[in-house]
Amino acid sequence: MNSKLNIVVRVDLDHARAQVIAKGHITVHSVNALYVVVKRANSLRKGLGVELDISHARVDREALEMLHDSSATHHLPARIDPDQAPCTISVLAPRTDAAAVRRAHSPALMAA
């Protein structure tokens, strides 16, 4: 997997939705680039729902927690959005995290 962050944005203003797709490696530092893109998408229309698809990215645990915090609070970090505009973010988590959890809890792998 490429460590360079690649971000694609799809916007549907008629249905008030935006999709931000990120691939590559998301760290606590590069997550700020995602936040900036989400902020720009969110500013296009009031009440826009933003789906952040990081399912094909490698995401550090701390960065994932930061994204989930923003999703839960409906706000981006104050350093990114000092005005704290409401932002509805749904995070599609990376598939690798789910696979890692299954491997960690698999009895067959634990016995090996």
Secondary structure by P-SEA (a helix, b strand, c coil): cccbbbbbbbbbccccbbbbbbcccccccaaaaaaaaaaaaaacccbbbbbbccccccccaaaaaaaaaaaaaccccccccccccbbbbbbbccaaaaaaaaaaaccccccc
